[in-house]
Amino acid sequence: MKLLVRLAITLLALCSLGALAQAPTNVPLKLIVPFTPGTGIDMIARTVAPRLGEKLHRPVVVENRAGASGNIGTEAVVRAPADGNTLLVSVNTLVMNKSLYPQLPFDPVKDLVPVSLTSWGQLILVTSPSTGFKTVGDLVAAAKARPGKLNYASPGVGTPHHMSMELFKQTAGVYLTHIPYRGSAPAVTDLVGGQVDAMFLPIHVALPFVKAGKLVALAIGSEQRHPLLPDVPTLKEARAGDVNMDMWYGIFAPPGTSADQVQRLNQDLKEILASPEIRTAFHAQGMDPATSTPEEFRRLVARDADRWAKVVRTAHIKAD
């Protein structure tokens, strides 16, 4: 009899906890974006937020905490309580920062709980029409003939644009001089104006300039061509290295977040990302929606951290 009573009490407690987890709350869930408004990560957060709010029956707000290549916003989530009220929306810059900033007071890879992949973004290698380059082969040949004479732009040290070019240089066996800028806008302006020779750009940023003839698309750093630029070959097809430079985007929780919370968020995000409206919004920004289990995302993050750590060591890259 006592055993039956204990079982009944336990079952009642579990049911109460389940009801509590599903109950509406006015406490907002913060999606921390560690970069400025208007970026691809910000777009993801602001597109997902209202749908996630509907799923969770609570307000979801986006908070931009930019600075230090994303480290300020990331640390805010690392230090946040594991109470289900804070999440991080980030990009593969997260794992690059692990090697670029070895003195950080936290580990941007180990000190976060992966929840789900949200999407992939493609980078394409572009050049100024003034260079006369029509193919990657042209760029590689010129770089080998004049090591260091050609240059390339990036929005700053440690950005995916910068790291992807360093990986390209190592793979193709060429040397181009890095010209870091403070943001994409001035870098693209100088690239279009012919002050710099080449750059890796997200496809949605480069596309208007390519269509207008202001930039020449040489190759895409993916495993396959993109529907928006079907005539642009992959780096492998262009014989410039079998490398994939796609940027992943995803959502993380603070350390200590329970597996149950993570799993529920993962399922909600999976349903949200499958909706036609989300797919349309993401595609308009040159992103492909994607999902994963928390464990699959964890393995991707760890694998990518190792890959970019090797690039940083080989190129002796140091953050500003």
N, C-alpha and C positions, 0 to 999 in steps of 0.2 A: 504493500500500500504506500509506504514511504517513498519507494522508488517511483511509483506512478505520480505522486505529488511533485517530486523533484523534476521529473520529466515535463510535467505540465507547466511548472514555473519557468523552466528553461525555454520551452516553446513559446510561452507568452512573452518572455523577454526578447527573444529573437524577432517575433512578429512586431513588437513595439519598436525595436531598432530599425526594422525594415520600413515601417511606416514613417519613422522619423527621417530616414534618409530620403524618402520620397516627398516629404512635406514641403510646401512652399516656404521660402524664407525671404525676408527683405534685405538680408546681408548680401551685398553685391560680390560676385566672383570677379576678381581682377585678372585680366589677361595682360601681362606685362610684355610690352614690345620694346626691346633694348635698342631701338633705332628710331629715327625721326618719322613723323607722319608722312605718308605718301610712298613709302618703300613697299616692296613686295610683301615683306613680313607684316607690315601694318595693314595692307589690303587683306591678307588672309585673316588676321585677327578681327577686323571690322566686318568681314563677310560672314565669318563663323559665329561671332558673338551673339547676334539676336536669335539665331537658330538654337544655339546652345542654351540660351536663356529659356527658350520655350521648352526644351527637353528637361531642364533642371528645375523649372518653375521658380526661377529667381532672376534678378537682374544680373547681367554680365556686362562689364565695362572694360574698355580698352585704355590702358595707361602707358604712354610713351615715356620711357626712361633712357634717353640716349646718352652716349658718352663712352669714351675709352674703348672704342671698337665693339661696343655691346656688353662690355664687362660690368658696367654700372647696373644696368637692368638685370643682368644675369645674377649678379651677387644679391640683388634685392630678393630674388626668388629663392636662391640658395639659403638665405637667412630667414625666409618667411616661415611661419608656423605651418605644420603639415595638417591644417584644419580644413582643407578643401576650398579655401577662399582665394587662393593665388595660383596662377599658372604662368608659364613662360612660353611665348611663341617665338621661335628662333629659326636660324638657318645654319648651314654648315660652317659659317664663321666661328661658331661655338667651339668646334673641335680644333680649328686652326689656332684659336687663341690659347689653347692648352700648351702648345709649343712656343708660340710667339711671346707669351707672358709667363715665363716659368716662376716668377716671383709672386704670382697672384695668391691671395690668402685663402683661396678655395680652388678646387679642381672642377673646371666647367664641364667635365665629362663624368667623373665619378660622383660628384655631389648633387646630381639631379636625377630624377626618376623619369625615364622616357615613358610617355603616354601613347603617342601615335604619330606616325608620319602623316603629313597632310598633303604634300605635293612635291613635284619636281620642277625645277626651272632649268632651262638650257642657256648655255653661253655660246655665242658665235664669235669667231675671229674675224674682225673687220679691219680695213685699211682705208687710208685716204686715197681718193682717186689720183691725187698728185703723185703718188708713188709709182703708178703704172702697173702695180701688181694685179694680176687677174686670178692667180691661183696661189694656194699655199706653197706650191713648188717654187714659184717666183720669189716669195718672201724668204723661204729657206735658202735658196741659192744666193740671194743678195746678202743675207745675214752671214752666210759662210764666207762669202767673198770679202765682206767688210765687217769683221767681228766688232761689235760695240758701236758701230757707226749708225745703225738703225736704232730707233727708240720706241718705247711703247708706254702708253698711259694707263693709269689706274686711279680709282677714287681714293686710294691711300694704301699704305703698307698693311698687309695682312687681310685685305679684302679678297673675296673670291676671284675678282678680276685679276688681281696681282698674283695670287697663288696659282691660278690656272695658267697664266702665262709662264710662270717659273717652271711649272710641270711640263708645259709644252717645250720650253727651251731645253730642259733636261732630256726629254724624250727625243726631240728632233736633233739634238746636238748642236744648237746654235746659241749665240749670245746677242741679246738686244739690251740696250740700256733702259732701266726703269725710270720713268718720270712720274712720281706720285703727286696727285692733286688732292685738294680738300673737297671731295665729293665728285659725283659723276658729271654734273652739269659743266663745270669748267673743263674737265677732261675731254668730254665729247665736243665741246666748242672748239678746242684746239685741234682735236683729231679731224673734225670736219674742215677746219681752216688750213690743215696741212702742216701745223707746227709739230705734230707727232705723227709717227708712221703707222702704228697699229694698236689694237686694243681688243680684249675680250669684253663683250657686252651681253647682258641679258637680251634675249631675242625680242622682247616687247619694247625695249629701249632702242635697239638698233633698227628695228623693222621700218619705221617711218623714214629714216635717213637712207636706208638701202633702197626703198621703193622710190625715193625722190632722186636717187643717183648721187647723193652726197657722201655715201660710204659704199665700199665694195665688200660684200660678204665672201670670205675666202673658204670658211669651213665651219662646221658645228662640232662642238666638243661633246658629242653624244654617241651612243651606240647605233643610232639610226637617224635618218633625215627627219626634219620637222615639216608638218603639213603647211605651215605658214611660209616656209622657204624651201619648197620641194627640190629645187635645182641646186641647192647648196650641199656639197658633199660632206660626209663626216671626215674627221681627221684621218681615220683609218683608210677610208676610200681615197683620200688625197695622198696617202702614203707618208703621212707626217706623224705617225705614231698611233698605236692602238690604245688610246686613253679615253676615259669617260670623265668629263669635268662637270657633269650635271650637279646642280645645287639642290640639296634636299632641304625641305622645310618641315618643321614638326613642333609638337607641343610637349612640354615637360612639366613635372610637378616638383615641389620642394622635397628634400630628403626626408624620409620617414613616412611619406604618404602611404596609406595602406593599400595592399594589393586589390582589395575590394573596390576602393574609390577609383583606382587607376583603371580597373577593368570596366567599371560602369562608364567612366568618361570615354574610354576607348570605344565602347559599343555605340555611345551617343555620337561620337565624331564619325564613326564609320557610316552611320545612317545619314548624317548631315552631308558628308562628302559625296555620297552616292546620288544626291538630288540633282536633277537637271539644272536648276537655277545656280547651284554652286559650281557645277562644271562649266556652265557658260561664263560665269564671272571670272573663274580662274583662267579659262582659255583666253579670255580677252586680255589678260595680263601675261600671256605666254607661258602659263603654268599648267601642268597636268596634275589633276587631283590624284591622290594615292593614299592608301591606308596600309596599316600593318598591325600586327599584335605588338604589345609592349616589348616582348622579348625580341621580336624581329627588329624593332626599331633600336633596341639596346645594342644588338649585334652590329647593325649598320653604323651606329655612332662610334662604337669602339674600333671597328675596321677602318673607318674614315679618319679617325684620330691618328692611327698608326701611319696611314698613307701620307697625310699632310705633315706629320712630324718628320718623315723622311725627306720631304721636299724642303722643309725649313732647314734641316741639318745640312743637306747637300748644297743649298744656295746660301747658307750662312745668313739667313734673314733675321733681322732684329727689329722689333717693334719700335716706333718712335717714342 
